[in-house]
Amino acid sequence: MIKHIAHLLLIGLLSLAWTPIAFGDVRTKAVQEALEFMAKKFGKEMAEEGAETVGKRLTKLAAKHGDEVVTLSRKHGPKVLNVIEEAGEHGDQVVKFVGKHGDEAIWVVSRKDGMAIFIKYGEKAGEAMVKHGSVGQRVIEAAGEPAARALCQLSKQNGRRLAMVMDEGVLPRSDRFGDLLIVIEKWGDKAMEFIWRNKGSLTVAAVLAAFLSDPEPFINGTRDLAEIAADSTVKPVAESAGKAMAETVTAHPGLGILSLVVGGALVTLLVLLIASRFVARIWNLGRVSKV
């Protein structure tokens, strides 16, 4: 009852304060109606600042950024005026952003660092922070606009996975990482889930390059990273061993055919052993990576 009476008194004060003398030719019916509505819904905030002050601010911002400001003030109260004013010349962007995402958008741009990222990288960055919160902000701070676009395509779980991959330093933050973000932007959660399962394998430069050159068959399961991983390990070992054998025969021609056969068998055995261990390691990394 007391609260109801306080609201009535506040509305009455608004009617007295909200006069043509106070606001001259900029007074509008829409603004007055918005103030009366805000007095009911956001009585405490209105009382703290004063109806006349809020009215002047609302009128000025509506004249600069359009009638959408009046609509937003009815939904969110005086706090929305604060973020629009803080945006300065980017006020139109903030009005559009808050109109689309509501209170979550206000949370993003009401913080100094959130506003800075939004202004620097645009609406996609804002959407990513709305969707992924502080996790999204951290990823964007590290990798910029490509990270924002990628995050917009990911679920919250996969957004956390991307942040973990970056924080753990599993994959290098280089030009190749930018290419990886492009793949995530295109393929979304399917790409991030594949990367998460195979993050150990993708630390091998040759494997990462093969994946980035044509990611679709890997993501869809028609091509296996283990083949690339084995080739990238076995081939250099075999070439090195073959070169060493050739140099030995050249230096010692008297070793004969038998020595070459025995040596070749040993090299083959060594290569197969290395390959099997490497593939097993990749398999285990994949299993451990599951969450």
Secondary structure as a PSIPRED ss2 file (coil, helix, strand):
# PSIPRED VFORMAT (PSIPRED V4.0)

   1 M C   1.000  0.000  0.000
   2 I H   0.000  1.000  0.000
   3 K H   0.000  1.000  0.000
   4 H H   0.000  1.000  0.000
   5 I H   0.000  1.000  0.000
   6 A H   0.000  1.000  0.000
   7 H H   0.000  1.000  0.000
   8 L H   0.000  1.000  0.000
   9 L H   0.000  1.000  0.000
  10 L H   0.000  1.000  0.000
  11 I H   0.000  1.000  0.000
  12 G H   0.000  1.000  0.000
  13 L H   0.000  1.000  0.000
  14 L H   0.000  1.000  0.000
  15 S H   0.000  1.000  0.000
  16 L H   0.000  1.000  0.000
  17 A H   0.000  1.000  0.000
  18 W C   1.000  0.000  0.000
  19 T C   1.000  0.000  0.000
  20 P H   0.000  1.000  0.000
  21 I H   0.000  1.000  0.000
  22 A H   0.000  1.000  0.000
  23 F H   0.000  1.000  0.000
  24 G H   0.000  1.000  0.000
  25 D H   0.000  1.000  0.000
  26 V H   0.000  1.000  0.000
  27 R C   1.000  0.000  0.000
  28 T C   1.000  0.000  0.000
  29 K H   0.000  1.000  0.000
  30 A H   0.000  1.000  0.000
  31 V H   0.000  1.000  0.000
  32 Q H   0.000  1.000  0.000
  33 E H   0.000  1.000  0.000
  34 A H   0.000  1.000  0.000
  35 L H   0.000  1.000  0.000
  36 E H   0.000  1.000  0.000
  37 F H   0.000  1.000  0.000
  38 M H   0.000  1.000  0.000
  39 A H   0.000  1.000  0.000
  40 K H   0.000  1.000  0.000
  41 K H   0.000  1.000  0.000
  42 F C   1.000  0.000  0.000
  43 G H   0.000  1.000  0.000
  44 K H   0.000  1.000  0.000
  45 E H   0.000  1.000  0.000
  46 M H   0.000  1.000  0.000
  47 A H   0.000  1.000  0.000
  48 E H   0.000  1.000  0.000
  49 E H   0.000  1.000  0.000
  50 G C   1.000  0.000  0.000
  51 A H   0.000  1.000  0.000
  52 E H   0.000  1.000  0.000
  53 T H   0.000  1.000  0.000
  54 V H   0.000  1.000  0.000
  55 G H   0.000  1.000  0.000
  56 K H   0.000  1.000  0.000
  57 R H   0.000  1.000  0.000
  58 L H   0.000  1.000  0.000
  59 T H   0.000  1.000  0.000
  60 K H   0.000  1.000  0.000
  61 L H   0.000  1.000  0.000
  62 A H   0.000  1.000  0.000
  63 A H   0.000  1.000  0.000
  64 K H   0.000  1.000  0.000
  65 H H   0.000  1.000  0.000
  66 G C   1.000  0.000  0.000
  67 D C   1.000  0.000  0.000
  68 E H   0.000  1.000  0.000
  69 V H   0.000  1.000  0.000
  70 V H   0.000  1.000  0.000
  71 T H   0.000  1.000  0.000
  72 L H   0.000  1.000  0.000
  73 S H   0.000  1.000  0.000
  74 R H   0.000  1.000  0.000
  75 K H   0.000  1.000  0.000
  76 H H   0.000  1.000  0.000
  77 G C   1.000  0.000  0.000
  78 P H   0.000  1.000  0.000
  79 K H   0.000  1.000  0.000
  80 V H   0.000  1.000  0.000
  81 L H   0.000  1.000  0.000
  82 N H   0.000  1.000  0.000
  83 V H   0.000  1.000  0.000
  84 I H   0.000  1.000  0.000
  85 E H   0.000  1.000  0.000
  86 E H   0.000  1.000  0.000
  87 A H   0.000  1.000  0.000
  88 G H   0.000  1.000  0.000
  89 E H   0.000  1.000  0.000
  90 H H   0.000  1.000  0.000
  91 G H   0.000  1.000  0.000
  92 D H   0.000  1.000  0.000
  93 Q H   0.000  1.000  0.000
  94 V H   0.000  1.000  0.000
  95 V H   0.000  1.000  0.000
  96 K H   0.000  1.000  0.000
  97 F H   0.000  1.000  0.000
  98 V H   0.000  1.000  0.000
  99 G H   0.000  1.000  0.000
 100 K H   0.000  1.000  0.000
 101 H H   0.000  1.000  0.000
 102 G C   1.000  0.000  0.000
 103 D H   0.000  1.000  0.000
 104 E H   0.000  1.000  0.000
 105 A H   0.000  1.000  0.000
 106 I H   0.000  1.000  0.000
 107 W H   0.000  1.000  0.000
 108 V H   0.000  1.000  0.000
 109 V H   0.000  1.000  0.000
 110 S C   1.000  0.000  0.000
 111 R C   1.000  0.000  0.000
 112 K H   0.000  1.000  0.000
 113 D H   0.000  1.000  0.000
 114 G H   0.000  1.000  0.000
 115 M H   0.000  1.000  0.000
 116 A H   0.000  1.000  0.000
 117 I H   0.000  1.000  0.000
 118 F H   0.000  1.000  0.000
 119 I H   0.000  1.000  0.000
 120 K H   0.000  1.000  0.000
 121 Y H   0.000  1.000  0.000
 122 G C   1.000  0.000  0.000
 123 E H   0.000  1.000  0.000
 124 K H   0.000  1.000  0.000
 125 A H   0.000  1.000  0.000
 126 G H   0.000  1.000  0.000
 127 E H   0.000  1.000  0.000
 128 A H   0.000  1.000  0.000
 129 M H   0.000  1.000  0.000
 130 V H   0.000  1.000  0.000
 131 K H   0.000  1.000  0.000
 132 H H   0.000  1.000  0.000
 133 G H   0.000  1.000  0.000
 134 S H   0.000  1.000  0.000
 135 V H   0.000  1.000  0.000
 136 G H   0.000  1.000  0.000
 137 Q H   0.000  1.000  0.000
 138 R H   0.000  1.000  0.000
 139 V H   0.000  1.000  0.000
 140 I H   0.000  1.000  0.000
 141 E H   0.000  1.000  0.000
 142 A H   0.000  1.000  0.000
 143 A H   0.000  1.000  0.000
 144 G C   1.000  0.000  0.000
 145 E H   0.000  1.000  0.000
 146 P H   0.000  1.000  0.000
 147 A H   0.000  1.000  0.000
 148 A H   0.000  1.000  0.000
 149 R H   0.000  1.000  0.000
 150 A H   0.000  1.000  0.000
 151 L H   0.000  1.000  0.000
 152 C C   1.000  0.000  0.000
 153 Q C   1.000  0.000  0.000
 154 L C   1.000  0.000  0.000
 155 S C   1.000  0.000  0.000
 156 K H   0.000  1.000  0.000
 157 Q H   0.000  1.000  0.000
 158 N H   0.000  1.000  0.000
 159 G H   0.000  1.000  0.000
 160 R H   0.000  1.000  0.000
 161 R H   0.000  1.000  0.000
 162 L H   0.000  1.000  0.000
 163 A H   0.000  1.000  0.000
 164 M H   0.000  1.000  0.000
 165 V H   0.000  1.000  0.000
 166 M H   0.000  1.000  0.000
 167 D H   0.000  1.000  0.000
 168 E C   1.000  0.000  0.000
 169 G C   1.000  0.000  0.000
 170 V C   1.000  0.000  0.000
 171 L C   1.000  0.000  0.000
 172 P C   1.000  0.000  0.000
 173 R C   1.000  0.000  0.000
 174 S C   1.000  0.000  0.000
 175 D H   0.000  1.000  0.000
 176 R H   0.000  1.000  0.000
 177 F H   0.000  1.000  0.000
 178 G H   0.000  1.000  0.000
 179 D H   0.000  1.000  0.000
 180 L H   0.000  1.000  0.000
 181 L H   0.000  1.000  0.000
 182 I H   0.000  1.000  0.000
 183 V H   0.000  1.000  0.000
 184 I H   0.000  1.000  0.000
 185 E H   0.000  1.000  0.000
 186 K H   0.000  1.000  0.000
 187 W H   0.000  1.000  0.000
 188 G C   1.000  0.000  0.000
 189 D H   0.000  1.000  0.000
 190 K H   0.000  1.000  0.000
 191 A H   0.000  1.000  0.000
 192 M H   0.000  1.000  0.000
 193 E H   0.000  1.000  0.000
 194 F H   0.000  1.000  0.000
 195 I H   0.000  1.000  0.000
 196 W H   0.000  1.000  0.000
 197 R H   0.000  1.000  0.000
 198 N C   1.000  0.000  0.000
 199 K C   1.000  0.000  0.000
 200 G C   1.000  0.000  0.000
 201 S H   0.000  1.000  0.000
 202 L H   0.000  1.000  0.000
 203 T H   0.000  1.000  0.000
 204 V C   1.000  0.000  0.000
 205 A H   0.000  1.000  0.000
 206 A H   0.000  1.000  0.000
 207 V H   0.000  1.000  0.000
 208 L H   0.000  1.000  0.000
 209 A H   0.000  1.000  0.000
 210 A H   0.000  1.000  0.000
 211 F H   0.000  1.000  0.000
 212 L H   0.000  1.000  0.000
 213 S H   0.000  1.000  0.000
 214 D C   1.000  0.000  0.000
 215 P H   0.000  1.000  0.000
 216 E H   0.000  1.000  0.000
 217 P H   0.000  1.000  0.000
 218 F H   0.000  1.000  0.000
 219 I H   0.000  1.000  0.000
 220 N C   1.000  0.000  0.000
 221 G C   1.000  0.000  0.000
 222 T C   1.000  0.000  0.000
 223 R C   1.000  0.000  0.000
 224 D C   1.000  0.000  0.000
 225 L H   0.000  1.000  0.000
 226 A H   0.000  1.000  0.000
 227 E H   0.000  1.000  0.000
 228 I H   0.000  1.000  0.000
 229 A H   0.000  1.000  0.000
 230 A H   0.000  1.000  0.000
 231 D H   0.000  1.000  0.000
 232 S H   0.000  1.000  0.000
 233 T H   0.000  1.000  0.000
 234 V H   0.000  1.000  0.000
 235 K H   0.000  1.000  0.000
 236 P H   0.000  1.000  0.000
 237 V H   0.000  1.000  0.000
 238 A H   0.000  1.000  0.000
 239 E H   0.000  1.000  0.000
 240 S H   0.000  1.000  0.000
 241 A H   0.000  1.000  0.000
 242 G H   0.000  1.000  0.000
 243 K H   0.000  1.000  0.000
 244 A H   0.000  1.000  0.000
 245 M H   0.000  1.000  0.000
 246 A H   0.000  1.000  0.000
 247 E H   0.000  1.000  0.000
 248 T H   0.000  1.000  0.000
 249 V H   0.000  1.000  0.000
 250 T H   0.000  1.000  0.000
 251 A H   0.000  1.000  0.000
 252 H C   1.000  0.000  0.000
 253 P H   0.000  1.000  0.000
 254 G H   0.000  1.000  0.000
 255 L H   0.000  1.000  0.000
 256 G H   0.000  1.000  0.000
 257 I H   0.000  1.000  0.000
 258 L H   0.000  1.000  0.000
 259 S H   0.000  1.000  0.000
 260 L H   0.000  1.000  0.000
 261 V H   0.000  1.000  0.000
 262 V H   0.000  1.000  0.000
 263 G H   0.000  1.000  0.000
 264 G H   0.000  1.000  0.000
 265 A H   0.000  1.000  0.000
 266 L H   0.000  1.000  0.000
 267 V H   0.000  1.000  0.000
 268 T H   0.000  1.000  0.000
 269 L H   0.000  1.000  0.000
 270 L H   0.000  1.000  0.000
 271 V H   0.000  1.000  0.000
 272 L H   0.000  1.000  0.000
 273 L H   0.000  1.000  0.000
 274 I H   0.000  1.000  0.000
 275 A H   0.000  1.000  0.000
 276 S H   0.000  1.000  0.000
 277 R H   0.000  1.000  0.000
 278 F H   0.000  1.000  0.000
 279 V H   0.000  1.000  0.000
 280 A H   0.000  1.000  0.000
 281 R H   0.000  1.000  0.000
 282 I H   0.000  1.000  0.000
 283 W H   0.000  1.000  0.000
 284 N H   0.000  1.000  0.000
 285 L H   0.000  1.000  0.000
 286 G H   0.000  1.000  0.000
 287 R H   0.000  1.000  0.000
 288 V H   0.000  1.000  0.000
 289 S H   0.000  1.000  0.000
 290 K C   1.000  0.000  0.000
 291 V C   1.000  0.000  0.000
